[in-house]
Amino acid sequence: MIDDPPPPRGSNRRPARNSKFLIILIVAAATVVALQYTPRRIFPADQTSLLWGILTGLVLGGLLFGWLRPGR
């Protein structure tokens, strides 16, 4: 007969080690978005909404996947 393997002990979740890198990316994206509203803009004005989308995606993705934890 085939026995079922025993259930794993503890949590199988890997600890989030890339949260520092994600925070650096979010700060960099926020800086680029902020520069869009100054005379030193990096990208054309019509791409500002794309940059806001990237910044929002980084924050929401970080929260969704647990790389960013609110209240930490």
C-alpha positions as CSV (number, residue, x, y, z in Angstrom):
1,M,0.0,0.0,0.0
2,I,1.0,3.6,-0.6
3,D,1.1,5.8,2.5
4,D,0.3,9.4,2.3
5,P,3.3,11.6,3.1
6,P,3.1,13.3,6.5
7,P,1.9,16.9,6.5
8,P,4.7,19.5,6.5
9,R,5.7,21.0,9.8
10,G,5.6,24.7,10.3
11,S,4.9,27.2,7.5
12,N,5.8,26.6,3.9
13,R,5.9,30.3,3.2
14,R,9.2,31.7,2.4
15,P,10.1,34.9,4.4
16,A,9.9,38.1,2.4
17,R,13.5,39.0,1.7
18,N,13.0,41.4,-1.1
19,S,10.9,44.0,0.7
20,K,14.0,46.4,1.0
21,F,14.5,46.2,-2.7
22,L,10.8,46.9,-3.4
23,I,10.9,49.9,-1.1
24,I,13.9,51.2,-3.0
25,L,12.0,50.8,-6.3
26,I,8.9,52.5,-4.8
27,V,11.0,55.5,-3.6
28,A,12.6,55.7,-7.0
29,A,9.3,55.6,-8.9
30,A,7.8,58.2,-6.5
31,T,10.8,60.4,-7.2
32,V,10.4,60.1,-11.0
33,V,6.7,60.9,-10.6
34,A,7.4,63.9,-8.5
35,L,9.9,65.1,-11.0
36,Q,7.2,65.0,-13.7
37,Y,5.6,68.0,-12.0
38,T,8.7,70.1,-12.1
39,P,10.6,71.7,-15.0
40,R,13.1,68.8,-14.7
41,R,10.8,66.1,-16.0
42,I,12.5,63.0,-17.2
43,F,9.7,61.7,-19.5
44,P,7.2,63.5,-21.8
45,A,4.1,64.8,-20.1
46,D,1.8,62.3,-21.8
47,Q,3.6,59.4,-19.9
48,T,2.9,60.7,-16.4
49,S,-0.2,58.4,-16.1
50,L,2.0,55.4,-17.1
51,L,4.4,56.3,-14.3
52,W,1.5,56.7,-11.8
53,G,0.4,53.2,-12.9
54,I,3.8,51.7,-12.3
55,L,4.0,53.3,-8.9
56,T,0.5,52.1,-8.0
57,G,1.3,48.6,-9.3
58,L,4.4,48.4,-7.2
59,V,2.6,49.4,-4.0
60,L,-0.5,47.2,-4.6
61,G,1.6,44.3,-5.7
62,G,3.9,44.6,-2.7
63,L,0.8,44.6,-0.4
64,L,-0.9,41.8,-2.3
65,F,2.1,39.4,-2.2
66,G,3.1,40.3,1.3
67,W,6.4,41.9,0.5
68,L,5.2,45.1,2.2
69,R,3.4,44.8,5.5
70,P,1.3,47.8,6.7
71,G,2.0,48.8,10.2
72,R,5.5,47.4,10.4
